[in-house]
Amino acid sequence: MRWSLVLVRALAVLALWIGGDSGVFSQNPCPCLPRDLCLPIPADHQYQVEPHTMVQLTALFLYQVLAFYRGGTDWIHYDWSKVTTVVALNSPQADLVCHAHANKVRVVLKESIEKNHLIDSAKQHDWINSQLRFIKLHFMDGINLDLMETISSGHELTQLLRQTTTTFHLERHGSQVTFNVPWTPNCPGGNCLDYAEMANSTDFLVVKSFNVKKQLWGECFAKANAPYHQVYSGLSAYINMGVDSRKLVMTVPWFGYDYPCQHFYEPSRCELRKVPFSGAPCSPHIGKKISYKVIMQQLPRSITGRYWDDDYKSPYYVYMVNNTYHEVWYDDPESISLKSLILKKLKLRGIGAWTGNYLNYTAGPTVAMQSEEMWNALCPIRGKWRT
């Protein structure tokens, strides 16, 4: 570490000790020991991986490994040798921030953007500053943004993202601003946005490479949540529209869907009750989301055991309850390892897991191995992306 950076951090720590009567630290004193763990991770702290070509040997190529976090204390059991950023879906525990910073891992807040945040520059300014105050109060390292509504134009959204990134980088050195996008840029949900410009306006885009099948126009059968070829084509579509591949992080699901079969013919032929969705006669939305840890508890009691679909490159199984067949499609270490290899194929920025809480961290060698294998699947070749 350079001496100048050491000096800056030392002065900042001193400010934490003597500056408690004013500013954010008087409202929320640093909970960490040592106190420099309340400082944000420096901007130049990244994770180096092997270059893609010999020509790029002198360049620094970095992988990000994101773990989305829903609360509770499961974070204690995360594989901290792999994760580079924890995305908190609500206010994180102080112990989490301290522990993450001790492991040189960023903690960022997930926050949704609403239409009223896009009305004018004054509202944008107020919203950005309120988010920044929250981040500073909780000693976090940035923000992960999401859009939950359909908008007619992306210009105001891009402007908000650009201003958020500029403000955070200026006011919270080393902070990270990212934006969540759907598995494909081809106008999902009616939002036709300029994702290339959004990528340029943030540190990177987080692609939610799951929930691919929202509308079924043909046969109404249970389907895989994240089929390999569609995940690959969705990421490729972002690159083809001009998004720099190093600005894309692929997020894989640590969950599956449980589909009740209206008619069960055979495995992979589970016909669903027709529920219209967005104009389509059928939707897999009638399936119930279940975590990987529940799936692993349920699988041994299934009537089929684990099946593998080579078209979707996804596992599934069938069980019965109250005389009703259920088919469960999910992702496991094999399917996730295949998706992880897309990182090198498309030269992406990294990978993420939705969510870290969906694994089983209770005592016992079997569940410990199941969780370890899921973490390892994020980095199937190197074992870990970090150096």
C-alpha positions as CSV (number, residue, x, y, z in Angstrom):
1,M,0.0,0.0,0.0
2,R,1.4,3.4,-0.9
3,W,2.5,5.7,2.0
4,S,0.1,8.4,0.8
5,L,-2.8,6.1,1.1
6,V,-1.7,5.0,4.6
7,L,-1.5,8.6,5.6
8,V,-5.0,9.4,4.3
9,R,-6.5,6.4,6.1
10,A,-4.6,7.3,9.3
11,L,-6.0,10.9,9.2
12,A,-9.5,9.5,8.5
13,V,-9.2,7.2,11.5
14,L,-8.1,10.1,13.6
15,A,-11.2,12.1,12.5
16,L,-13.3,9.2,13.6
17,W,-11.8,9.5,17.1
18,I,-11.9,13.3,17.5
19,G,-14.8,14.2,15.2
20,G,-17.6,12.7,17.2
21,D,-19.4,15.9,18.0
22,S,-20.4,16.7,14.4
23,G,-21.3,15.0,11.1
24,V,-22.5,11.5,10.6
25,F,-20.2,9.9,13.1
26,S,-21.9,11.7,16.0
27,Q,-25.2,10.3,14.9
28,N,-23.8,6.8,14.4
29,P,-20.4,6.1,16.0
30,C,-18.1,3.7,14.4
31,P,-19.0,0.2,15.7
32,C,-15.8,-1.5,14.5
33,L,-12.6,-2.3,16.1
34,P,-10.2,-1.2,14.8
35,R,-12.0,1.9,13.7
36,D,-10.5,2.1,10.3
37,L,-12.9,-0.8,9.4
38,C,-15.5,2.0,9.1
39,L,-13.7,3.5,6.2
40,P,-14.9,2.6,2.7
41,I,-12.8,0.1,0.7
42,P,-10.3,2.2,-1.4
43,A,-11.2,2.6,-5.0
44,D,-7.9,1.0,-6.1
45,H,-8.6,-2.2,-4.1
46,Q,-9.7,-4.8,-6.7
47,Y,-9.2,-8.5,-7.5
48,Q,-6.7,-9.5,-10.2
49,V,-7.3,-12.5,-12.4
50,E,-5.4,-14.0,-15.4
51,P,-5.5,-11.9,-18.6
52,H,-7.5,-13.2,-21.6
53,T,-4.6,-12.9,-24.1
54,M,-0.9,-12.5,-24.0
55,V,-1.3,-9.0,-25.4
56,Q,-3.2,-8.1,-22.3
57,L,-0.6,-9.3,-19.8
58,T,0.1,-5.8,-18.6
59,A,-3.5,-4.9,-18.1
60,L,-5.5,-5.5,-14.9
61,F,-8.5,-7.7,-15.3
62,L,-10.9,-8.0,-12.4
63,Y,-13.7,-10.3,-11.4
64,Q,-16.5,-9.3,-9.1
65,V,-18.3,-11.9,-7.0
66,L,-21.5,-10.5,-5.6
67,A,-23.6,-12.1,-2.8
68,F,-27.1,-10.7,-2.3
69,Y,-28.0,-10.7,1.4
70,R,-31.6,-10.7,2.9
71,G,-30.8,-10.2,6.5
72,G,-30.1,-12.4,9.5
73,T,-26.7,-13.9,10.5
74,D,-26.1,-16.3,7.7
75,W,-23.4,-13.9,6.4
76,I,-21.1,-15.3,9.0
77,H,-20.9,-18.5,7.0
78,Y,-20.3,-16.9,3.5
79,D,-17.2,-18.0,1.7
80,W,-15.3,-14.8,2.2
81,S,-12.4,-16.0,0.1
82,K,-14.7,-15.6,-2.9
83,V,-17.1,-12.8,-2.4
84,T,-16.0,-9.2,-3.3
85,T,-19.3,-7.3,-2.7
86,V,-22.2,-8.0,-0.4
87,V,-25.4,-6.4,-1.6
88,A,-27.7,-5.8,1.3
89,L,-31.4,-5.9,0.5
90,N,-32.1,-4.0,3.7
91,S,-30.1,-2.2,6.4
92,P,-27.1,-4.4,7.2
93,Q,-26.0,-5.3,10.7
94,A,-23.0,-3.3,11.9
95,D,-21.1,-6.6,12.5
96,L,-21.5,-7.5,8.9
97,V,-19.9,-4.3,7.7
98,C,-17.0,-4.7,10.1
99,H,-16.5,-8.3,9.1
100,A,-16.7,-7.6,5.4
101,H,-14.3,-4.7,5.6
102,A,-11.9,-6.8,7.6
103,N,-12.0,-9.2,4.6
104,K,-11.6,-6.3,2.1
105,V,-15.2,-6.9,0.9
106,R,-17.5,-4.0,0.0
107,V,-21.0,-3.8,1.4
108,V,-23.6,-1.9,-0.7
109,L,-27.2,-1.2,-0.3
110,K,-29.9,-2.4,-2.8
111,E,-32.4,0.4,-3.4
112,S,-35.3,0.7,-5.8
113,I,-35.8,3.7,-8.1
114,E,-39.4,4.9,-8.4
115,K,-40.9,7.1,-11.2
116,N,-41.2,10.1,-8.9
117,H,-37.4,10.1,-8.4
118,L,-37.1,10.9,-12.2
119,I,-39.5,13.9,-12.4
120,D,-36.9,16.7,-12.3
121,S,-33.3,17.5,-11.4
122,A,-34.3,18.8,-7.9
123,K,-36.0,15.6,-6.9
124,Q,-33.1,13.6,-8.3
125,H,-30.7,15.7,-6.3
126,D,-32.7,15.3,-3.0
127,W,-33.0,11.5,-3.6
128,I,-29.3,11.0,-4.3
129,N,-28.3,13.0,-1.2
130,S,-30.7,11.0,1.0
131,Q,-29.2,7.7,-0.2
132,L,-25.7,9.1,0.3
133,R,-26.5,10.1,3.9
134,F,-27.8,6.6,4.6
135,I,-24.7,5.0,3.1
136,K,-22.4,7.2,5.2
137,L,-24.3,6.6,8.4
138,H,-23.9,2.8,8.0
139,F,-20.3,3.0,6.8
140,M,-21.2,1.3,3.5
141,D,-19.4,1.2,0.1
142,G,-22.1,2.2,-2.4
143,I,-25.5,1.4,-3.8
144,N,-27.1,-1.2,-6.1
145,L,-30.1,0.2,-7.9
146,D,-33.1,-1.4,-9.4
147,L,-36.1,-0.2,-11.4
148,M,-39.4,-1.8,-10.5
149,E,-41.7,0.1,-12.8
150,T,-42.2,0.4,-16.5
151,I,-41.1,3.8,-17.9
152,S,-41.7,5.4,-21.3
153,S,-38.2,6.9,-21.7
154,G,-34.8,6.0,-20.2
155,H,-33.3,9.5,-20.5
156,E,-34.2,10.6,-17.0
157,L,-33.1,7.2,-15.6
158,T,-29.7,7.5,-17.2
159,Q,-29.3,11.0,-16.0
160,L,-30.1,9.8,-12.4
161,L,-27.6,7.0,-12.7
162,R,-24.9,9.3,-14.0
163,Q,-25.5,11.9,-11.2
164,T,-25.6,9.2,-8.5
165,T,-22.3,7.7,-9.7
166,T,-20.6,11.1,-9.9
167,T,-21.9,12.2,-6.5
168,F,-21.0,8.9,-4.7
169,H,-17.5,8.7,-6.2
170,L,-16.9,12.3,-5.1
171,E,-18.4,12.1,-1.6
172,R,-17.6,8.5,-0.7
173,H,-14.2,7.6,-2.2
174,G,-14.1,4.0,-3.4
175,S,-17.8,3.7,-3.5
176,Q,-19.5,1.4,-6.1
177,V,-22.7,2.3,-8.0
178,T,-24.4,-0.5,-10.0
179,F,-27.7,-1.0,-11.7
180,N,-29.7,-4.2,-12.0
181,V,-31.0,-5.2,-15.4
182,P,-33.1,-8.1,-16.7
183,W,-31.6,-11.2,-18.3
184,T,-32.1,-9.8,-21.8
185,P,-32.0,-6.2,-23.2
186,N,-34.7,-6.9,-25.7
187,C,-37.5,-4.9,-24.1
188,P,-38.5,-7.2,-21.2
189,G,-41.6,-6.0,-19.4
190,G,-42.0,-3.2,-21.9
191,N,-38.8,-1.3,-20.9
192,C,-36.8,-0.6,-24.0
193,L,-33.8,1.2,-22.5
194,D,-30.3,2.4,-23.6
195,Y,-28.4,-0.1,-21.6
196,A,-25.1,0.8,-23.2
197,E,-25.4,4.4,-21.9
198,M,-26.5,3.1,-18.5
199,A,-23.4,0.9,-18.3
200,N,-21.3,4.0,-19.1
201,S,-23.1,5.9,-16.3
202,T,-22.4,3.3,-13.6
203,D,-19.5,1.1,-12.4
204,F,-21.2,-1.9,-14.0
205,L,-24.6,-3.5,-14.7
206,V,-25.8,-6.5,-12.7
207,V,-27.7,-8.9,-15.1
208,K,-30.3,-10.9,-13.3
209,S,-29.9,-14.1,-15.4
210,F,-32.9,-15.9,-14.1
211,N,-36.8,-15.7,-14.3
212,V,-36.3,-16.1,-18.1
213,K,-39.8,-17.6,-18.7
214,K,-42.4,-15.1,-17.7
215,Q,-44.8,-15.8,-20.6
216,L,-45.6,-19.1,-22.3
217,W,-47.2,-18.9,-25.7
218,G,-47.0,-22.5,-26.7
219,E,-47.4,-25.5,-24.5
220,C,-48.1,-24.7,-20.9
221,F,-45.5,-26.9,-19.2
222,A,-43.1,-26.3,-16.3
223,K,-39.7,-24.9,-17.5
224,A,-36.3,-24.2,-16.2
225,N,-35.8,-20.9,-14.5
226,A,-32.4,-20.1,-16.0
227,P,-31.8,-22.2,-19.2
228,Y,-28.1,-22.0,-20.2
229,H,-28.6,-21.1,-23.8
230,Q,-31.0,-18.2,-23.0
231,V,-28.7,-16.9,-20.3
232,Y,-25.9,-16.9,-22.8
233,S,-27.9,-15.3,-25.5
234,G,-29.2,-12.6,-23.2
235,L,-25.7,-11.6,-22.1
236,S,-24.5,-11.7,-25.7
237,A,-27.4,-9.4,-26.7
238,Y,-26.1,-6.8,-24.2
239,I,-22.6,-7.0,-25.7
240,N,-24.0,-6.9,-29.3
241,M,-25.9,-3.7,-28.5
242,G,-22.7,-2.0,-27.4
243,V,-22.3,-2.7,-23.7
244,D,-18.7,-3.3,-22.8
245,S,-18.5,-6.9,-21.5
246,R,-16.4,-5.8,-18.6
247,K,-19.4,-3.8,-17.5
248,L,-21.6,-6.9,-17.0
249,V,-21.9,-9.1,-13.9
250,M,-24.1,-12.2,-14.4
251,T,-26.2,-13.1,-11.4
252,V,-27.3,-16.8,-11.0
253,P,-30.2,-18.1,-8.9
254,W,-29.6,-20.1,-5.7
255,F,-33.3,-21.0,-5.8
256,G,-35.8,-22.8,-8.0
257,Y,-39.5,-23.0,-8.7
258,D,-42.0,-25.6,-7.5
259,Y,-44.8,-26.1,-10.0
260,P,-48.1,-27.9,-9.2
261,C,-49.0,-30.0,-12.2
262,Q,-52.6,-29.8,-13.4
263,H,-51.8,-32.9,-15.5
264,F,-48.6,-35.0,-15.1
265,Y,-47.7,-37.1,-18.1
266,E,-44.1,-37.9,-17.3
267,P,-41.0,-36.2,-16.0
268,S,-40.5,-32.8,-17.8
269,R,-44.1,-33.0,-19.0
270,C,-45.8,-31.2,-16.1
271,E,-48.8,-29.3,-17.6
272,L,-49.7,-26.2,-15.6
273,R,-53.0,-24.5,-14.9
274,K,-53.4,-21.7,-17.5
275,V,-53.0,-18.3,-15.9
276,P,-52.8,-15.4,-18.4
277,F,-49.9,-13.0,-18.0
278,S,-49.0,-9.9,-20.1
279,G,-51.1,-11.2,-23.0
280,A,-49.8,-14.7,-23.0
281,P,-52.2,-17.5,-22.2
282,C,-49.9,-19.1,-19.7
283,S,-47.2,-18.2,-17.2
284,P,-44.9,-20.1,-14.9
285,H,-45.6,-17.4,-12.3
286,I,-47.9,-19.9,-10.6
287,G,-44.8,-21.7,-9.5
288,K,-43.6,-21.1,-5.9
289,K,-40.1,-19.9,-5.4
290,I,-38.1,-22.2,-3.1
291,S,-34.5,-21.8,-1.8
292,Y,-31.7,-24.3,-2.6
293,K,-31.6,-25.4,1.1
294,V,-35.3,-26.4,0.9
295,I,-34.7,-28.1,-2.4
296,M,-31.9,-30.2,-0.9
297,Q,-34.2,-31.2,2.0
298,Q,-37.0,-32.1,-0.4
299,L,-35.0,-33.9,-3.1
300,P,-34.3,-37.2,-1.2
301,R,-38.0,-37.6,-0.6
302,S,-38.9,-37.1,-4.3
303,I,-40.4,-39.9,-6.4
304,T,-37.9,-39.4,-9.2
305,G,-34.6,-38.2,-7.7
306,R,-32.5,-35.7,-9.6
307,Y,-33.1,-35.6,-13.4
308,W,-31.1,-33.6,-15.8
309,D,-32.4,-31.8,-18.9
310,D,-29.6,-31.5,-21.5
311,D,-31.5,-28.9,-23.5
312,Y,-31.9,-26.5,-20.6
313,K,-28.8,-27.7,-18.8
314,S,-30.8,-27.7,-15.6
315,P,-31.8,-30.3,-13.0
316,Y,-35.3,-31.0,-11.9
317,Y,-37.3,-33.6,-9.9
318,V,-40.9,-34.7,-9.2
319,Y,-42.7,-35.2,-5.9
320,M,-46.3,-35.8,-4.9
321,V,-48.3,-34.3,-2.1
322,N,-52.1,-34.6,-1.5
323,N,-52.4,-36.5,-4.7
324,T,-50.9,-33.7,-6.7
325,Y,-47.7,-34.0,-8.7
326,H,-45.2,-31.2,-8.4
327,E,-42.2,-30.6,-10.6
328,V,-39.3,-28.5,-9.3
329,W,-36.8,-26.9,-11.6
330,Y,-33.7,-25.4,-10.0
331,D,-30.0,-24.7,-10.3
332,D,-27.3,-26.7,-8.6
333,P,-23.4,-26.9,-8.7
334,E,-23.4,-28.5,-12.1
335,S,-25.7,-26.0,-13.8
336,I,-24.1,-23.0,-12.1
337,S,-20.6,-24.2,-13.0
338,L,-21.6,-24.3,-16.7
339,K,-23.0,-20.8,-16.4
340,S,-19.8,-19.6,-14.6
341,L,-17.7,-20.6,-17.6
342,I,-19.6,-17.9,-19.6
343,L,-17.5,-15.3,-17.7
344,K,-14.4,-16.3,-19.7
345,K,-16.3,-16.9,-22.9
346,L,-17.8,-13.5,-23.0
347,K,-15.1,-11.8,-20.8
348,L,-17.6,-10.5,-18.3
349,R,-16.9,-8.4,-15.1
350,G,-18.0,-11.1,-12.7
351,I,-20.8,-13.2,-11.2
352,G,-23.3,-12.9,-8.5
353,A,-25.5,-15.2,-6.3
354,W,-29.1,-14.5,-5.5
355,T,-29.1,-14.9,-2.5
356,G,-26.5,-16.0,0.0
357,N,-29.3,-16.8,2.5
358,Y,-30.7,-19.5,0.2
359,L,-28.0,-22.0,1.3
360,N,-28.1,-24.2,4.4
361,Y,-25.5,-23.2,6.9
362,T,-26.6,-25.4,9.8
363,A,-24.2,-28.0,11.3
364,G,-23.7,-31.3,9.6
365,P,-21.2,-32.6,7.0
366,T,-23.8,-33.2,4.3
367,V,-25.4,-29.7,4.3
368,A,-21.9,-28.1,4.7
369,M,-20.7,-29.9,1.6
370,Q,-23.8,-28.8,-0.3
371,S,-23.3,-25.2,0.5
372,E,-19.5,-25.4,-0.2
373,E,-20.2,-26.8,-3.6
374,M,-22.5,-24.0,-4.5
375,W,-19.9,-21.4,-3.5
376,N,-17.3,-23.3,-5.5
377,A,-19.5,-23.4,-8.5
378,L,-19.2,-19.6,-8.8
379,C,-15.5,-20.1,-9.5
380,P,-15.3,-23.6,-11.1
381,I,-11.7,-23.4,-12.5
382,R,-9.6,-21.3,-10.1
383,G,-11.5,-22.2,-6.9
384,K,-11.6,-18.5,-6.2
385,W,-11.5,-15.4,-8.3
386,R,-9.7,-13.3,-5.6
387,T,-5.9,-13.2,-5.3
